[in-house]
Amino acid sequence: MTITVKFFASLREQIGTNQLKLTLHTPLTMEQVWTSACPNTPLPEYLLMALNKEYVQADAIVKEGDEVAFFPPVTGG
């Protein structure tokens, strides 16, 4: 099964791409998708996650054809 993984803002720079396709053999949680997509990068604290354009928690299940997005926390002043 194939999913699309997107990275935004500083994560895009850190990971080195804004999007990738990931092939999974079983459904995974959002946290497991991060680990599969970024095996040498620990899950950032306060990471925002979206599944099909809706914010979700790290334990949300990702299935065939889903779009996953990771965002750094929003700050401002």
ZITA-V530365 format. One record per helix or strand of 3 or more residues. SS is the DSSP state (A for helix, B for strand). FROM is the first residue (numbers start at 1). LEN is the number of residues. If there is no record, write none. Layout:
SS | FROM | LEN
SS | FROM | LEN
//
This chain:
B | 2 | 6
A | 10 | 6
B | 19 | 5
A | 30 | 8
B | 48 | 4
B | 54 | 3
B | 67 | 5
//
